[in-house]
Amino acid sequence: MKRRNNYLSFLNLITRPVIIVLLLTSCKILYIPTTHNSPMLSNKNEFQVSALVGTGVNLQSAYAVTDHVGLMLNGFFLSSNKEMDLGSDSTKKINELWLNFEAGAGYFTKVLDVFTFEIYAGGGTGRVPADFRNMNYTYDGTQTAPMSKLFIQPAIGFRSKFIDVSGVSRFSAITMNNQMLYFFEPGIVAKLGYKNFRVMGNMGISTHLNNLENVTWDYMPFNVGIGLQYNIGRKY
């Protein structure tokens, strides 16, 4: 139990900036967009694994099955401690958890030797705090609800021994509480280093594409992350 508490305390520390945003908005923010996994694969058997922190903890991986077909697997985790108002000047400390996994497959090809075009599609599933609006129960911090995601993600970028930079346009369909919203989520991914090891960063925005009337949950309008990537098998 002590080890688990230490682990959650560490995650709370590294994700504190996004937790502050969650508290300040006073909204039912239940959808938090993941960072963009834009691998810019180059050739068969190239493999990447990445870890980023920011708007949650993001784990990413990608593998080139052929010289033009790639697979990806991603995970996301966020732990947030907050005070819940119980009324009559009474509060309760709760810990909310977001957790989801997603997988995708896609096509990539080189353009003019130093550029890569890629497009991936996939889906995922997870759990979010069940703090929806207009529910017939009292939320106490322990209830969770399922969420599902479908996405398609085209991108084009520059790659070299020292730096990869890509512009990404992700379209996502998110379902929670029997309500589906569509999002346009563009972003920029940059990786700086030499061959196998790189420091990477990602910034993106998320904007809804359909009417929010009667929707019982809110979303975070951005994602940000910084981390490290390990890459093997790329031919230069």
C-alpha positions as CSV (number, residue, x, y, z in Angstrom):
1,M,0.0,0.0,0.0
2,K,2.8,2.4,0.9
3,R,4.5,1.7,-2.5
4,R,1.3,2.4,-4.3
5,N,0.8,5.7,-2.4
6,N,4.4,6.8,-3.3
7,Y,3.7,6.0,-6.9
8,L,0.5,8.0,-7.0
9,S,2.3,10.9,-5.3
10,F,5.0,10.9,-7.9
11,L,2.4,10.9,-10.7
12,N,0.5,13.8,-9.0
13,L,3.8,15.8,-8.9
14,I,4.7,15.4,-12.6
15,T,1.2,16.1,-13.8
16,R,0.5,19.0,-11.4
17,P,0.3,21.7,-14.2
18,V,-2.6,20.0,-15.8
19,I,-4.3,19.3,-12.5
20,I,-4.2,23.0,-11.7
21,V,-5.9,23.7,-15.0
22,L,-8.6,21.1,-14.2
23,L,-9.3,22.8,-10.9
24,L,-9.3,26.3,-12.2
25,T,-11.8,25.6,-15.0
26,S,-14.5,24.3,-12.6
27,C,-15.9,22.2,-15.5
28,K,-16.7,18.5,-16.0
29,I,-13.5,17.9,-17.9
30,L,-13.5,14.2,-18.5
31,Y,-12.0,14.0,-22.0
32,I,-8.3,14.8,-22.0
33,P,-6.6,14.4,-25.4
34,T,-3.5,12.2,-25.6
35,T,-0.3,13.5,-27.0
36,H,0.2,12.8,-30.7
37,N,2.1,9.6,-31.7
38,S,3.7,10.6,-35.0
39,P,6.5,8.1,-35.4
40,M,7.8,9.2,-38.9
41,L,8.9,5.6,-39.5
42,S,11.5,5.1,-42.3
43,N,11.9,1.4,-43.0
44,K,11.0,-2.2,-42.1
45,N,11.8,-3.3,-38.5
46,E,12.2,0.2,-37.2
47,F,10.9,0.3,-33.6
48,Q,10.3,3.3,-31.3
49,V,9.2,3.6,-27.6
50,S,8.5,7.0,-25.9
51,A,7.4,8.3,-22.6
52,L,6.0,11.9,-22.1
53,V,4.6,13.8,-19.1
54,G,2.4,16.9,-19.2
55,T,-1.3,16.6,-19.7
56,G,-1.0,13.2,-18.1
57,V,1.5,10.4,-18.5
58,N,1.7,9.2,-22.1
59,L,3.4,6.0,-23.3
60,Q,3.9,5.5,-27.0
61,S,5.3,2.8,-29.3
62,A,5.5,2.2,-33.0
63,Y,6.8,-0.6,-35.3
64,A,7.3,-0.8,-39.0
65,V,6.0,-4.2,-40.3
66,T,7.1,-3.4,-43.8
67,D,8.7,-0.4,-45.6
68,H,5.3,1.2,-45.8
69,V,3.1,-0.4,-43.0
70,G,3.3,0.7,-39.4
71,L,1.6,-0.2,-36.1
72,M,1.3,1.8,-33.0
73,L,0.3,1.2,-29.4
74,N,-0.3,4.0,-26.8
75,G,-1.3,4.3,-23.2
76,F,-2.4,7.3,-21.0
77,F,-2.7,7.8,-17.3
78,L,-3.6,10.7,-15.1
79,S,-4.1,10.9,-11.3
80,S,-5.6,14.0,-9.8
81,N,-6.2,14.8,-6.1
82,K,-8.9,17.4,-5.3
83,E,-11.2,18.7,-2.6
84,M,-14.9,17.9,-3.3
85,D,-17.5,20.2,-1.8
86,L,-20.1,18.2,0.2
87,G,-22.1,21.3,1.3
88,S,-22.6,22.8,4.7
89,D,-18.9,23.9,4.7
90,S,-17.8,20.2,4.4
91,T,-15.3,18.9,2.0
92,K,-13.8,15.5,1.1
93,K,-10.4,14.7,-0.5
94,I,-10.8,12.4,-3.5
95,N,-8.4,10.9,-6.1
96,E,-9.6,10.8,-9.7
97,L,-8.0,8.5,-12.3
98,W,-8.0,8.6,-16.1
99,L,-6.7,5.5,-17.9
100,N,-6.9,4.5,-21.5
101,F,-5.2,2.4,-24.2
102,E,-5.3,2.7,-28.0
103,A,-3.9,0.9,-31.0
104,G,-3.6,1.8,-34.6
105,A,-2.2,0.8,-38.0
106,G,-1.2,2.9,-41.0
107,Y,0.7,3.7,-44.1
108,F,3.9,5.7,-44.4
109,T,6.2,6.7,-47.3
110,K,9.2,8.8,-48.0
111,V,8.9,12.0,-49.9
112,L,12.0,13.6,-51.4
113,D,14.3,11.4,-49.2
114,V,14.1,13.7,-46.1
115,F,10.3,14.0,-45.7
116,T,7.7,11.4,-44.7
117,F,4.0,11.3,-45.1
118,E,2.0,9.0,-42.8
119,I,-1.6,8.2,-42.0
120,Y,-2.8,6.1,-39.1
121,A,-6.2,5.0,-38.0
122,G,-7.3,3.1,-34.9
123,G,-9.2,3.1,-31.7
124,G,-9.0,2.7,-27.9
125,T,-10.9,2.3,-24.7
126,G,-10.5,3.4,-21.1
127,R,-12.0,4.7,-17.9
128,V,-12.7,8.2,-16.7
129,P,-14.3,9.7,-13.5
130,A,-18.1,9.4,-13.8
131,D,-18.6,13.1,-12.8
132,F,-21.2,13.8,-15.4
133,R,-23.8,16.6,-15.3
134,N,-27.5,15.8,-14.6
135,M,-26.9,12.3,-13.3
136,N,-29.3,10.4,-11.0
137,Y,-26.6,9.6,-8.5
138,T,-24.3,11.6,-6.2
139,Y,-20.7,11.5,-7.4
140,D,-18.3,10.7,-4.6
141,G,-15.0,10.3,-6.4
142,T,-15.1,6.5,-6.6
143,Q,-17.4,6.0,-9.6
144,T,-15.8,5.6,-13.1
145,A,-17.3,5.3,-16.5
146,P,-16.1,3.7,-19.8
147,M,-14.9,5.8,-22.7
148,S,-14.1,4.8,-26.3
149,K,-12.1,6.5,-29.0
150,L,-11.8,6.2,-32.8
151,F,-9.2,8.3,-34.7
152,I,-7.6,8.9,-38.1
153,Q,-4.3,10.8,-38.1
154,P,-2.5,12.1,-41.2
155,A,0.8,13.8,-40.8
156,I,3.8,15.0,-42.8
157,G,7.2,15.8,-41.4
158,F,11.0,16.1,-41.8
159,R,13.4,13.5,-40.5
160,S,17.2,13.3,-40.1
161,K,19.9,11.9,-37.8
162,F,19.5,14.8,-35.4
163,I,15.9,16.0,-35.6
164,D,12.4,14.9,-36.6
165,V,9.6,17.5,-36.9
166,S,6.0,16.7,-38.0
167,G,2.7,18.5,-38.3
168,V,-0.2,16.3,-37.3
169,S,-4.0,16.5,-38.0
170,R,-5.9,14.1,-35.9
171,F,-9.7,13.6,-36.1
172,S,-11.2,11.8,-33.1
173,A,-14.6,10.4,-32.2
174,I,-15.0,10.2,-28.4
175,T,-17.9,8.4,-26.7
176,M,-18.7,8.8,-23.0
177,N,-22.0,8.5,-21.2
178,N,-23.7,7.4,-24.4
179,Q,-22.7,10.7,-26.1
180,M,-20.3,10.9,-29.1
181,L,-18.4,14.0,-29.9
182,Y,-16.1,14.6,-32.9
183,F,-12.8,16.6,-32.5
184,F,-10.2,18.1,-34.7
185,E,-6.9,17.9,-33.0
186,P,-3.9,19.3,-34.9
187,G,-0.5,19.4,-33.3
188,I,3.3,19.6,-33.7
189,V,5.8,16.9,-32.6
190,A,9.5,17.6,-32.4
191,K,12.3,15.1,-31.5
192,L,15.9,16.3,-31.0
193,G,18.9,14.1,-30.4
194,Y,21.2,11.7,-32.3
195,K,20.0,8.5,-33.9
196,N,18.7,6.2,-31.0
197,F,18.0,8.6,-28.2
198,R,16.0,11.8,-28.5
199,V,14.3,14.4,-26.3
200,M,10.8,15.1,-27.7
201,G,8.0,17.5,-27.2
202,N,4.4,17.7,-28.4
203,M,1.9,20.6,-28.4
204,G,-1.6,20.4,-29.8
205,I,-5.2,21.8,-29.5
206,S,-8.6,20.1,-29.5
207,T,-11.7,21.6,-30.8
208,H,-15.2,20.0,-31.1
209,L,-16.9,19.7,-34.4
210,N,-20.5,19.2,-33.3
211,N,-23.1,20.8,-31.1
212,L,-22.4,20.7,-27.3
213,E,-26.0,21.2,-26.3
214,N,-27.1,18.8,-23.6
215,V,-23.7,17.2,-23.5
216,T,-22.9,16.0,-20.0
217,W,-19.1,16.3,-20.1
218,D,-16.4,18.7,-21.0
219,Y,-13.0,18.4,-22.7
220,M,-9.6,19.9,-22.3
221,P,-8.8,22.1,-25.3
222,F,-5.1,21.4,-25.6
223,N,-2.5,18.7,-25.0
224,V,1.2,19.1,-24.1
225,G,4.0,16.7,-23.3
226,I,7.8,16.5,-23.0
227,G,9.8,13.3,-22.7
228,L,12.3,10.8,-24.2
229,Q,12.3,8.4,-27.1
230,Y,14.4,5.4,-27.9
231,N,14.6,4.3,-31.5
232,I,16.2,1.2,-33.1
233,G,16.4,-0.1,-36.6
234,R,16.2,3.1,-38.6
235,K,18.4,3.2,-41.7
236,Y,20.1,6.6,-42.4
